[in-house]
Every structure is written in C-alpha cells, then in structure tokens.
Amino acid sequence: MGPTASGKTDLAIEIAQAMDCELVSVDSALVYEGLDIGSAKPDYPHHLVDIRQPNEVYCVADFVADAGRLAAEITARGKVPLFVGGTMMYFKAFLDGLADMPVADPAVRRDIEAEACRLGWPHIHAQLAEIDPQSAARIHPNHSQRLCRALEVYRSSGTTMSEWQARQRASESVQLPGDIYRVVQLAICPHDRKVLHSRIAQRFEIMMRAGMLQEVADLHAQSGLHADLPAIRAVGYRQLWGYLEREYPLDEAVIKAMAATRQLAKRQLTWLRKWPQLNWIYTDQVGNVLISGGSEDAIEVQTPLQAALCYLQQAPCSNQ
C-alpha cells in the first residue's frame, strides 16, 4: 500500500521477482482499458488490469469477489498473491468484509446539490436511474435528501446503494482473508511530504509529455462516455476532460490535476495512518529507507526491498 507516487509498484515488482509472487492490482483506474498513461499502468504482469471498458462500472463488491478468487487460485499454484495499489477502500473491503455504506461526504454532496440547483432534482433522479434503477424506483424524483444520499454513495465509492445493501446481507457468512492466509501488510511512503509532492508533479509532467492529453481526447471522442463514469472521474482524467469540455484552459487543467493528485495522496495517507497491523517503510529523497524515526541524521542505507523482505520473511532485522 501507499499514496500515489510513493514507489509501491516498483517495490511490489521487486518483491514478486524475489519471492515468486503474482501481483494483483488494487487500483480502481487500472481496471479500465484505455486508461494507460494517466493511471501509470505497469508493464509487469498484474491481475485485474484492463478487465473493464471505460463505459462500464467496476465496484468494491466486484473487487472483493475477484480478489478472493485470485488469492485462492494463486496459492493453489504454489505462489504468493501480492496485492499492490492505492485504492484503500478495496483493501479494506477485501480484508475486513463489506461493512456499512460510506459515511456522508460533504464535498460530493455539495457537488450534487449544486448540480440539482442548475438542472433540477428530476435530472438527478434520471442520473440515479441509469446507475441504480432499483434505488431510483424506490425514491420519488423530488425527494432531494434520499436522492442526494443514493447518488453520493455511488460517486464516493463506485458502488450503488442497492449493491451495498445486497452485499451487507450476504457478508455475514463470508470468510475473511485473515481467516485463511497469513496476511502481512506493508506501506511505503517518503517521510517528507515535500518529496511526495515533488514526485507527484514530476510524474504528471512526464505523463503529459508521454501523451496523456491525447489519451483523454481519444476517450472523449468515444460515444457513451461522460464525466460521471468512474473511469472518467479518475484523477487527472477528470481534469483534462474538463479542458476538452471547454470548462477551463489547459494550464488550469494541469494545475487542477496536480492538486487533485495531492488531495488523493492526502486521503490515502489518512486511511493508512488509521490502518491496524501496518508495517511502514519510510524512504528518503533518493528512495533509501529511513531506519530511525525518519531522521536524516540517524539512518542506515537499506533498500525498500530489504526492508520489505524482513517483514515478509519474519527474519531478524537490524535496527528494527
């Protein structure tokens, strides 16, 4: 695990090569075909990459089902499943089961209410009917509070309210991964937030030079795609889509995309700071591990791979 641009994919590939693992992507953008440059899609083989078209929905419940199946298949082959990514809700749902629906998200709710002010609540109801016809059938087009909550649940989680309710009813009998496997949880992150922000900016600049704008333009040209789809809401894609919709100039789109990526990293770190049984690997500016509390004055050079293998193999490690 780790925030975006923390180096978790590179570390996972090194671990996979050292321990004969199979990688399973835990990333809500990598599931979509056509989202390659902006999602930093890896060349190294991962499960759950390019398994949906961008006009399709892949939700938390889908991931939990796929992850459980893959864990069983990989272990049956005598290998270790290594889950890597930054979609924390996927990790949590897989490890802990599908629990209650997401709590209210004030920012998402404000967006929906602003849209309703412009277009009316019947328009919001029509949107809900497209993604969650079961909930839409139960909610009157003018019942603003219930409409807002149903659409908010979907926009904040990628899962419809009807799906959450169905999975809640079925989850009581589900065996969790910790009941079946030995689970070791690792997180990698630069200790200095400025280093992470610098990496985010550099990576987005590289993506733009590599043709991300054209990638989004190709998606924009496809019929049936719109800004409310989970694929198009992915960080970076939504902001460049807004430029193509003439909502703002390109330089502003780039600024918005970088800001959105920093906000994503902040949310990911918020999740991780509360995560139980998590083994942290803090790195310095050049990617070496900070051993003693993140102080530049008290470090021993160690690679993230060495630190990760210490945790995974439960071998005695110096300075741990």
N, C-alpha and C positions, 0 to 999 in steps of 0.2 A: 504494500500500500504506500501511498504518499501523495502529496499535492502534485498538480501538473508541473512538468519541467523539473522534477526532483531527481530524475535518473533512475526511476523504478523499472522501466522497461529494459534498459541496458543491464541493470543488475539481475533482473529475472532471467535474461538470456544467458548471462554468465553462470548463474546457478543451475539452469537447465543443462548446460553443457557439462558442468562439473558433476552433477548428480543424476544425469539421465532422466530429467523430468520432462513432462509435457506441459506446455503453457496453456492456460485458459484465460482469455481476456475478460476483465471485469470493467468494461468500458461501454457506456451507452451510445457512444458515437461510432466506435469501431465495428459495431454490428452491421452498419449500413454500407452497401455498395455505393461507390461514387464519392464517399467522404474519405478521401485518401490523404491529401496533403495537409489539410487543416486538422485532421484527427491524429496526425503523426503516426499513420498506420505502419506498423513494423514489417520488415521483410521476413524476419524469422517466423516460422510457423506458430500460429496461435489458434486454438479453438475459439469459436464464437466471434469470428471476424468475417465480414461480408456474408452474413446469413439472412439479411433482410434488404428489400428495396427501400429507397428513401421515402416512398409514399406509404410504407407500412409502419405499424406500431410494434415495438418490442418493449415489453413492460417488465417490471420487477418480478412478477409471477413467472413469466417466461424464463427469465434468467435462473430463478431458483430451480425450476424443473430441469433446465439444461445443465446447470452446474452439478446437480445431484446425479444425473445420468452420466455425465462425463467423469466425475470422480470415481464412480463405480467401474466404468469402462477402462479408465487409465490404470487403476490399481489392479484390475483383472489382468492387464498386460504386464504386470510386474514393475510398473513405473510409478513415479510420484507425480500427482497432479499439483502444479504450482499455479495458483491464481494470482494474477497481476493486473492492477488497474487502479483507477481513481474514482469510480462510481461507488461511493461509500454505502449508499442505500442498498445496492446489490450485495455487497459484502455482508452487511448487517442482516438482510433478509435471509441470505443463504445460511449464515452461521446461527442466527437466533430464531429463524422462522418468520413468517409473515405476521407481524403483530398488528396493532391498531393502525388506522389510516393516519397519514401525516397530520401534524398539528397545523393550525392556520398559519399561512404565510402572508404577512401584511403586504409585502411588495407585489406578490402575484394578485392578491385580492384588489389592490388599488388599480392595477392594470385592467382587470376585468371590469371593475366599476367605471373606470374612465371610458372603456370601450362601450359599455352599456349606455353611458351618457351621450355618446356620439351616435350610436346606432340603435339603441333601444334594447330592452330585455328580451323581446321575442327573437332578436338576432342572436343573442347569447344562447337562448334555448335551441335555436337551429344548429348552432355550433355543437352544443352538447348532444343533440340528436344524431349528429354524424359520428361522434366518437363513442357515445354511451347511450344507445337508444333505450336501454332498459331504465336507466335513471331518468332520461328525458320523458319517458311515458308516465313516470310517477310524479313529475314536477310540473306545475302549471307554468306557462310561459311568462306570467307576471309575478311569480314568486321569487323575488330577487335574491333573498338570502339563501334559499336552498339551491337555486341555480348557480349562484356565485360559488358556493361551497363545492358543488359537484364538479364544476369546471376547474376550480382551484386545485382540488385533489389530483385531477388528471395532469394539469400543467406543472405542478410541483413534483410529481412522482413518475409521470409517464404511464400510470396505471389508472384505469377508470374506477369510479366508486363501486360499480357493480362487481368488477373483478376483485377489488379489495374485500368486499363483503363475502363473495363466494370463497375466496381463499381463507378468510378468517374461519369460516365454518368448517373447512377441511383441514386446517392446520393442526388441530389438536392431536391428530393421530400420526403426524409426520415425525420421523426420526431425524434428529439434527446431526450435522457432520461430526460434532464433538462426541456424539454417542457411538460413532462408528470408527472414526480415524483419530490418530494423534494430530492435532492441529497446532501449528506454530505460526504465529502472526508477527510479521516484520513491517516496519515502516521506515522509509528513507526520506531524509529532508535536509537541505542546507540549514545549518544552525542560524546563520544570519539571514534575516528576511530580505535584506537588500540584495543578497546573492540570488535568491529565488526570483525576485522581481526583475533583476538584470537578465537572468536566463529566459524568463517569460518574454521579455521584449526582444531579445536576440532571436529566440526561436520563431516568434511571429514574423519578424523581418525576413528570416530565411524562408518561411512558408510563402510569404508574398512574392519573394524573388523566384521561388520554385513554381509559381503559377496558381496560387490559391484563388485569386480573383477569377481566373478563367474557370477553375473548377466549380466555383459557386455560380458563375454565369451559365455553365453547362446545366447545372441543376435548375437554375431559374428558368431556363428555356424549356424544361420538361413540363408537359401538361400534367395537371393533377397535384403539383407540389405547391405548398403555400407556407406561410410563416408560422402557422400553428402546429405543424407536424413536428414530432420530436427530433427528426433528423435535421430539420432546418433551424430548430431552436438551439442546436449545439453551439457552444461558444466559438466565436469567430465567424461561423456561417451566418448566424442571425444578423450580425452587424454588417457584413458585406452584402447580405440580401437586402438590408435596408438601403444601402447605397444604390443597388440595382433598381430598387423601387423608387428611387429619387427622393428618399426621405432626408438625406444629408449628403454632403460631398465625400469623396473618397478619403481625404485626410482625416475627416471626423470619424469615418467608419473605422479606420485603423486605430485611432485613439480609443474609440468605444470598445473595440475588440480586445485591445490590451488591457483596458480597465476591467472588462468582463472576465478576462482570464485571471487577473489578480484577485478579483472577487471570488472566482471559483476556487482558487488556491486557498483563500481565507476560509471558505466554507469547509473545504476538505480538512484543513488543519483543525477547525473547530470540532468536527466529527472525531478526528484522531486523538485529540487531547483527552477526550472522554472515553476512549476505547479501552476496555479491560484486557489484561494479559497481552499487551503490545510491547514488542521489543524494538526500541528505537535505534536507528543508525543515523547519527548526525554527521554531516560532512562539511568540509571547509570549502573555500572558493575553488580549489583545484580538484575537489572530489575525494580527497582522503578523509578518513574517519577521524572525528574528534573524539578522543577516548575519555578525557577527564572533564566532564561538565561543559564541554563546548568552549573551553578557554584556549585561545591561540597560544598562550604561554605554557600550556601544560598538555601537550599532545604527543602521541607516538604515531608515526605514519603506519597506517593499516588500510588496506583496500576495503571497500564495501563488501566485496565477495568474501574476504577473510572473516569479516565480522558476521556476515550472514551465515556462513558455514559453521561458525562457532555456535550460533543459536540453533541451527537446524540439526547439527550432529551432536549437540549437547556435549561437546568436548571442552575440557578445561581451557580457559582463555585468560591470557594475562590482562591485567588492568580492567577486568570486568566486575 
